[in-house]
Amino acid sequence: MSPERFSECLLHIRWTPINIASALQCELSWIEALEAGNEEVPAELATWLERLAKAHEALPTPASCRGKSSIH
């Protein structure tokens, strides 16, 4: 997985580098290295991110929730 595709997948699933570092329980510096292309994205991680990104692409957020606010 290229660094560009790695970042694109994160955008699709609406995760920041901090979010994925937290999910993976890894160092933020490693995620930043993946984004910069200084480390290779492991195959297992690439497969997982691709599946998540495709699910988010196929299932857009519910439009009926846009603009909602609490009345309390």
N, C-alpha and C positions, 0 to 999 in steps of 0.2 A: 504494500500500500504506500503510495506516495505521500509526502507531507501535505500536499495540497488536498488530496482526498481525505486524509485524516482530519484536517481542519473542516472540510466540507461536511463530513459525517457529523462532527460535533455541532455544526450549525443546524443541520437537519433535526438533530435530537435536542437542540436547544441547551447544550451543555457548554459550560466554560471549562478551561483547563482545570480549574479548581474542582468543579463538579466531577469530572472524570477521575481526577486524582483521588478524590474522596471515595468514589464508587469502587475504584480498584485498590484502595488502601495502599497507594504508592506515593512516592515523592513527586511534588509538583515539578521539580527540576527535570525529572525523567520525561514527564508529559511535554514540557517545553522543548526538550531535546527531540522528541518525536515530531513535534510541530515544525521544528527548524530543519529536520532532516539529518540531525547529528546522531540519531539512533534509528535503527530499523524497527518498524512496527512489527511486533511478533504476529505470526500467521493467525494464531487463535484470537488475538485482540482484533485484528483486521476483519476476520470473519464475523465476529460478534458486533463490531461497529457497523459493518455493512448491513447486517440483518436489522439492527435497530434503526438505521437511517432509512432503509426501505420501508419498514413498518410505519415510520413517521411520515414518510412521503405518501404512502398509500392511505393513511388515516389522518386527514387534516383535523385540526382542532374544531370543535363544534361552533359553528357560526352563531348559534342561539345564545351563547354565553358572552359574546362581545358587548362591551359597554355595561355589563351588569355591575351593580353596586349594592351594598347593604343598606337597608332602610333604618338600621339601628345605630 
